Amino acid sequence: MPNRKEAPKGAAREAGAPRLQLLFVSVPRPDANVLAIAAAFLAGLLYLPALQYGWVWDDAVLAAARGAGGAASSWPRPVLEWLQRGEWWLGAGNPALFHFTNLAFHAAGTWLFFLFATHVGLGPGIAFLFALLFGAHPVHVESVAYVSGRPAMVAAVFSLGALLAARTRTLCSPEGCRSKTIYAAYVLYALAAFTHEAALVTPFLLMGLDRWGPERVPATRRRVHYAGFLAIFFVAMLLRFAGPAGIAPSPAERGLPEAGRAGALLIAAATNLRLLAWPFPANAMRALGESEAADPSSLLLAAGALLAVAAIVWWRRRDAAVRAGALVLALGLVVSLPFSGFSAAFASDRDLYLASAGFGILVAGLAAAIAARGRFPASAVTLAGLAVAVGAGFAVQQRLPVWRDNIPLLEAATVADRSDPRPCLRLADHHAARGDARSALAALDQALVRDSTLAEARSRRALILGSLGRWPEAEEDARRAVAARPNDAGAWASLGDALAQQGKAAEAVEASRRAVAIDSTHAAVWYNYGVSLAGTQDAAGAEAAYRRALSIDSTLVEAWNNLGALYGGAGRIAEARDAYLKAVELAPSSIQARMNLALAYLRLGDKERAAQERLMLQRMDPAAARRLSEFFQELDAPAANAGGAPKR
């Protein structure tokens, strides 16, 4: 049976023309390879600012594991892990090399997009135009600018390479498709399959292209190739589900509600399709609420959008490029959905790289058909395409800084969905970690505007207000937190701390006791309980609570310091010294711990070591050193001073 070849009507006309119509000027037609390289170069050039970015979000895991883990931890991805370990070794842990690798893969993906477009029958001109659009599509920013966002992109690049290698005409002859060069396709597919689950659809893409592509390849001449691809597929699936990695994350972890999962998948598919057409606003923390998943109008809109695309494809079903693009788009969307057992999240930009290639081919086929019908001049189609590409490039430049660090990333998420308080909570945590209490409080206030009953926001607000010494306000927020969530140990602990700092000892002990009763596994809960007991002069109870906290977390500096204060107050100066030594060992820059250690040395008569600590303080904090000198002069100071002051 002879092969069947198809191409858009305008493709033959373009291929035979010696010149190319660019805007309103006829220019010499460049070589297709030159156009492919130019598109790839421009796609890489667009992401040069990302080379100066650091680690963001999950990248912290990757950096801590020296190239391992991170994006490779939720799926058996040996290829990705080898790549990351090699980058870490070559770049000595510099994130710039990781960002450069992402840039290079995106440039390669754009180059392969051009080759694939011409392979399915599009002319070099339209292929170049849409390769520019593909390279500048804002939906790719998360894959390229975010190191841990790379898996689906890397897999898609290898997958496209495998498809093109498998369908190279030299592999197929009238005698069959048994050329040894098919092994290049096998290798590329193996690299893709062991990089990300998005590549698992590659064998089915090959079968579909053989059946519906511009050149039909009979199945009888592909059996060996299909067998090789499917063997790799089954090995990848076996590795995925045979071990602990096969345990699927919960729907909530993937941004889906527990109920209405089937409808949620339909909405996720429609949302991903919308992101390919209009990827705004930027939001790396998209989630689907219970109400939206159960809303009939949301389901109808999602079904309507998908049916509209299906209708367009059916209308142009005789166009090989449209058929090929629809096939890649459909299977790319399937693997981007948060099915059970897979790690995809609801509507995640970084999972759409393969689907975006199919979307680009589909739209390019439609554009070629419009140009071929002659209803619009070729120059007008070219001008419109270039304008969209330039606009997309500007959008990429606007979106890139979002991935500079976690703060702008979370700020973008808070703006993208003004009903979701979760990005505000995470933003508050990052501001607090940076010591920016004012910004942290502002983020928590935003969260409470979106959900006034949110106990987490109240509890965290109480902690930050306490760090600022605004104890009455901290008490109020803590009380509202425990009222909303009576079984929250952290909220009770915060309330106990706020009460203790205001001298409400009895109430503080009761609140701290409630926290310990709810959850006795956290060192901070026991530490706060010890502070409350110390406020009631229950030294034995406070010591036991501090000891319990240290048995859970021996690095808790505050507990060692307060334990030393208890010992000093009881005249157990040698034990106080040992506790302060441990505190100084854990936190050499702690002014309070060093002052208390110097005082303990002084009371033990070890003036030489006390002087050494004073000298160290002189270098760290001259004001603290002067206060310590005053203590040294008061040799008859009370025992309480000898023991030091607890940190509340």
N, C-alpha and C positions, 0 to 999 in steps of 0.2 A: 504494500500500500504506500503510495508516494506521500511525502511530507506535505502538509498544508501550511502555507505561509499567508499571513495577513499583516496589514499595516494601515494606519490612518491614511485617509485620502490625501492629506497634505504632505505626507512623508516622502512619497515618490517624487513629487514636484520639487521638494526642498533638496532631496538628495541629488537630483539631476542638475540643479542650478549651479552655475559657476560662482555666483555671488550670493551674499547673505544680506537681507534687508534688516538693518539695525536702526530703529527709530525711523527717520525719514531719509536715511542715507544708505545707499547700496555699497557695501564693503566687500572685499575679497573674502571668500568663505575660508575660515581657519580650519586647520586639521582637527578632527574630533579629539585626538589625544591632547592637543593643546588646550581645547576647551575644558576637558575633564580636569587637567592639572590646574588650570586657572580657577575653576570653581572650587577645587580643594584648597588651593592657596588662600583664596579670599575667605573661605570658611574658617581656616585656622587663624588668619590675621584678625578676624573679628573677636577672637577670644584671648588675644595677647594680654589684656589687663588682668586676666585671671592668674597669670604666672606669679604675681606678687601676693596672692591670697594664701592664707594659712589653713589650719585644720578647722573644720566646721562640723558641728553636730556629732554624728557617729564616727567621724574621723578621729576623734579622741581615742576610741578603742583601737583603731588601726595604728595610731602613733604609739600608744602604750604597748602594743604587741609587736612593735618594730617591723611593721609591714604585714603581719599576719592578722587574722581575725577581721574586724571591721565589716566591710561589705561582703566578705567571704564566709562569715560565721554562720549564716542561717541556711546555707545550702552547700552540698559538697562541690566546691568550686576550686579544685586544685590549680587550674590554669590561672585563675585570678590571684590566688595566693602566691604562686610562684612569681607572677609578674610583680606583685607588690613587694615581695621579699627582695627581688632583684632591684627594684627601684630604691628601696631603703638602703641596700648595700651600696649601690652606685652613687646615690645622692647624699649619703650619710644622714638620712632622716630629714632632708630638706623637702618640704612640701612642693617646692617649685618644680622638681622633676616629676612628681605625680601629676601636677597640673599640666605640664608639658605633654605627658603621655596621653592624658585625656584630649588635649588639643590635637595631637597627632592622630588619634583614633577618629575624632570627628572629621578631620580633613580626609582621612581614608574612607570614612563612611560617605562623605559627599562625592568623592571620586567614584566609588562603587555605585552610588545612586545614578550618576551620569551613565556609567556603563550599562547598568540594568535598564535604564530608560531607553537607551538606544537598542538594547537587546530585545525589548518587547515591541519594537517597531517605531518608536518616536525618532524624529529627525534630530540631528545634532543641535540645531538652533533652539528648539523647544526644550530639549533635554538640558542644555546649558542654562536656559532661563530658570527652569524649575530646580536644577541643581543649586543655583544661587539661592532660591527660595528655601530649599531644604537646609542648606548650610546656615541660613540666617533665621531659621524658624525659632521663635523664642521658647518653644516647648523643650528645646534641647539644652537650655541654659543649665537646668538642674543636673543633667547628665554630664556636661562638660566642665562646669565651674565647681562642682561638688565632687571631691575625690571619691567618696563612697557612693556617689550616684552613677558611677561608671558601669556596673555589671551588665545591665541590659544593652547599653550602647556597644560595649566591647563584643558581646555575644552577637548582636545584630550585624556588626561589621564582618565578623567571621562567617556568619550565616549567609549574608549576601555574597561573600567571596566563594563560599561552597556552592551556592546555587549557580553562579556564573561559571565556575570551573566545571560543574557537572553538565551544564548545558552548552559547553563549548562545542562548536560543530565538528571539530576534529575528533571528538570522542565518539561520534556516531557515524557509522558508515552503513551501506546497504547490507554488509555482512553482520552487523551487530554493533553493540556498544561495549566493547571489551578492552579498550585501550588502557594501558597501565597508567596513563596520566589521570585516570579517575581517582587515584590514590591521593592526589592533591586535594580533591574535593572532600574525601574522607577525613583527611587531616584537619582541614579547615572546619568541617562540621564537628569533629571531636573537640577541637578547641572551643567552639561555640557552646556545645552541649555541656561542657564542664566549666563554663563561665557563668551562665545564667539560664534559668528555665525558659526564658523567652525563645531560645534557640530550639526547643524541643519540637516546634512545628515545622522545622526545615524539611524533613522527609515528605511531609504532606504538601508543602509548598512546591517541592520538586515534582511530585505527582500531579498537582494541579496545573503547573506550568506546562508540563508535558501534554496535558489533556486540553487546556484552554489557552495556552500561550500562542504566540504568533507562529510557532513551528511545532506541529504535533509530533510527538515521539511515541510510537506504539509501545504498549506495556511489555510486549514480548521482547523488545530490544532493550528494556530497562530492568529486567528482573534482577540481574546481578547487582546493578547500582542500588535499586531499592532495598535489596537484602542487606547491602553494606550500610546504608543509611539507617535502616531500621534496627540493625544490630547495635549500632552506637546509641540509638534512641533508647532501647531497652536496658542497656547497661547504665545509662544515665538515670533512668527512672528507678532502676533497682538500687543504685547508690543513694538516690534521694529518699526513698521510703523504707529502706532496710534498717537504718540506724536511728539514733536519737534525733537526728536532723529531720526525720520524717514526721515528727510531731508538729502538727499545724498550730500556728498562733491562733488565739481566740479571735472571733469576729471583731470584738472591740479593739484589739490590738491592731487590726488591719483597717480600722475606720468604718466598720460596719456594725449596725445594731444586731443584737442577738435574734430578734424576731424579724419576720419578713425577709429572709435572706434571698429568696428567689427574686423578689421585686427589687431588692437592693442591688443585685448583680445587674439587672436590666438598667437601673438608674446609673450604675457605675459605667456601663458600656456607653450610654448616651452622653454622660459627662466627659468621658475620655474622648469621644468623637467631637464634642464641642471644644475641648482643649486643643484638638488638632486644627480646628477651624479658627478658633479665637482663644488663645491661651492666656486669658486675663480674667481676674487679677492673679498675681503671683501668690501662691499659697502652698507651702510644702507640708501643711498639716491639715489637709482636707479631710473631713469626716462626714458621715451621713447620719443625721439624727433619726431617732425613732419615728417622730412625727412625719418627717419628709418621706421616709421609706414606706410608711403606711398611707400616705396621701394619694388618693386615686388620680388626682391631676398630675402629680409628679410621674406616676407610672405611665399615664396616657401620653404626656409630653415626650418621655423617653422612648416609648414604643413608636410614636409618630415620627421622631427624628430618625430612628433606625429604619423605619419603613420608607421614609423619603429617600434615604441614600440607596436602599435596595431598589426602589423604583427607578432612580436615575441609572443605576448599573444595568437594570433590565432593559431600559430604553436604548442604551448603548452597548448591548450585549454582543453585537457583531464587531466591536472594536477591540482588537487584541490587547492594546495598552490599558483600556478601561477594565477588561476582564482580569488582567494580571494585577493591576493596582488594587482592584476590589478583593482579589484573593489574598494578597499580602496584608491589606488593611484588616480584613475580617479575622484572619488567623492571628495577626499581631494584636488585635483588640482582645481576642480570647485569652491569650497568655498574659495580658496586662490586667485581667480581672482578678479580684481576691478570692479565687476558689479555695476550698478547703485543701490543705496540704501544700499550698504555694505561699510565697512570701510577699506577693504583690499587695499593695495597699489600695484603698479606695481612691481612684482618680489621681494617680501619681504621675507627674511629668516624666520622671526618669524611667518609667516602665513603657514609654510610648515610642521609643526610638524606631523599632521595626515597623510599628503601625504607621508612624509618620512617613516612612518610605513608601508604603503602600498608598497612603493618602495623597502624597505628592505625585505618584505615577497616575493615580486615578484622575486627579484634577488636570494634570498635564495632558492626558488623553482627551479630556473634555475640551481643553483649550485648543488642542490641535484640530479637533473636529470643528470647532467654531471658526477657526482661521481657514480651514479647508473649504467650508461652505461659502466663504467669500462675503459673509454679511458684515464683517469688520475687517478693515485693512490689516495686513500683517504687521505694519508699523504700529498701529494702534494697540494690537495685542501685545507686542513687544514692549511698548511704552508702559502699558498698564502693569505688565509683569515686573518690569524693572522698578517701577514706582513702589509696588508692593514689597519687592526685595529690599529696597532701600529703607522703607518704613520698618520692615522686620529687623533690619540691621540696627536701626536706632532703638527699637524696642529691646533688642538684646543688650545694647550698651546701657540702657536704663535698668535692666533687670540684673545685670552682672554684679553690681555692688551689693545686692541683696545677699550674695553668698560670700561676702568679704569675711564676716564673722557671724556669730550667733545672734547678736543684738539686732542688726538690720533684718536678718532672716525672720526672727520672731515678730519684729515690728511690722513687716510685710504681712505676716499671717494674721496679726490682730486687725489690720485694715481690711484684708480680703474678706473676712467673715466677722462682721460686727455683732453676731449673736453668740459666738463660741467663746467661752471664758478661758478655755485651756491654754491657748497661746499667751494670754495675759499672765497666767500663773507661771508658765515657763519663763516668760520674759522677766517677771519679777525675781525669779530664782537667779537668773544670770546677772541682773543688776545688783542683787544682794551679794553675789559671789565677788563682784568687782568692788564692793564697798560703796556702791551708789544707793544709799538708803532712800533718798528722795525719789529717784526714778522707780525704785522697787515699789514704793508706796503708791505712786501714780499708776503703775501697771496693775496693782491689786485693786485699786479703786475702779479701774476700768472693768476688771473681772466682776466686781460686785455690782456695777451698773448693769452688766449683762445677766447676772444671776445673784440677787441680793441674799439668797439663802445659802450661798456657797461656803460651807464650813472651812474648806481648805484655805480659801482666801482670808477668812477671818483669823484662822490660826496662824498663818504666815505673817499677816499684818501685825498680830500681837507680838510675834518674835522680833520683827523689825522695830516696832515702836519701843519694845523693851531695850533693844540695843542702843536706841537714842535716849534712853532714860525717861521716856514719856509713859510712866507706869500706869497712871489712871486710865489713859486711853488703851494701853495694852490689856489692862484688866477687862475693860468693856468689850473689846473685840474677842478676848478669850472666852468670856461668859456667853457671848452670842454664838461662838463656835461650839461650845459644849451643849448649848441649848439645841442647836441644829443637829449635832451629831454626838449624842451622849456617850457613845462607845469609842470615841477618838482619844487615844492615850496622849497624843501630842498636844491636843487642845487643853486637856486637863493639866498637863505638865506646864504649858505656857501660863495657864491661870495660876497655878501654884507659884511659879516664879514671880509673876506680877504681884501677887499678894505678899509674898515674902519680902520683896523689895520695898513695899509700903509699910512693913512692920505688922502686917496682919498675920501673925505667926500661926495661930490656931487654924484659921481658914486655909492658909497655905499648906499646912500639913495634911489637912483633909483632902484638898484638891490633888496634892502629890500622891497621897495614898491611893486615890481613885485611879490615877494614871498607872501606877505600879500594878494594881489589881487587874487592869484591862490588858496591859502588855508589859510583861517583866523582862522582855528580851532586848530592850534598848538601853544602852549605857546612859544616854542623856536623861531618860526618865528617872533612873536611880540617882543620878547626880542631882537633879532638881529636888528629889525627895530628901537627899542628904542636906541640901541647903536649907530646906524648910525645917527639918528637924534641928539643925544647928541654931536656927532662929528661936526655937523654944528651949534652948539650953540642953537639949537631949544629945549630949556628946557621944554617948555609946551608940545610940540609934543612927546618928549622922555618920559615925565612923563605919558602921556596918553597911550603910547605904553607899558610901563612897567606895568601900571595898568591893561591893557587889558590882558597881559601875565599872571598876577597873578589871574585874574578872571577865567582863564582857568586852571591854575595850581598854587595853593597858596603855594606850597612847593618849588617853584623855588628860591633858595637861591640867585643866582646871580641877579635876578630882585629886590629882597628886598635890596641887598647891593647897587646896582646902583641907586635905588630910594632914598636911604638914602644919597648917594653922591649928587644927584640933590638937595635935600632939604638942605643939609649942605652948598652947594655952593650958595644957595639963601638966606642963613641966617635963615632958618627954622630949627633950631637946635633941638628943642623938637621933631619935626616930624622925623628928621633924626635919633635921638636916638631910637624912636619907631620902625623905619624900621630896624635898626641894631639889636635891641632886637629880632625882629622876625627872622632875619637871623641867629643869634646866637642860638636861640631856635631850629631852623631846622638843623643847622650844628654846634654843640658845638665845634668841632675841627677846625673850620675855623679860621685861623690866621688873615686873612684880616678883617673879620667881627668883631672879638674881638678888633682888633686895632682901627677900626673905631668907635666902641661903646665906647671904653675908651676915645677917643678924643672928642666924643660928650659929654660924662659925664664931661670931663674937661672944655669944653666951656660953659657948663651949670652951672659950679661952684660946681659940685658934686665931689669933689676930693676924697672922701672916696670910692665911687663906681669905680671911675677911677683907684684908687690904687688897688682895688680888681681885676679888669680886668688885670692890669699890673702883679699882682702876679700870676694870672692864666696863662698868657702868659709866665711868667718866667718858669713855670713848663712844658709848651708845647714847647716853642721855645725861648731859652735865647737870641738869636740874635734879634728876633722880639721885645722882651722885652727891649733890649738896645735901639733899634730905638725909641720905644715908650717913653722911659725915656728922650731921646733928645727932643722929642716934648713937653714933660711936662716942660722942662726947657725953652722952647721958648714960654712964655706966650703971647707974642705979635705975635704969628704965624698968617699968613694970614687966612682969613675965609675959603679959599678953603681947607686948611689942616684940619680945624675943621670939615669940612663936610666929609672928607675922600675921597678916590679915588675910582672911579668906576672900576668894574671888566669888562675888555673888552673881 
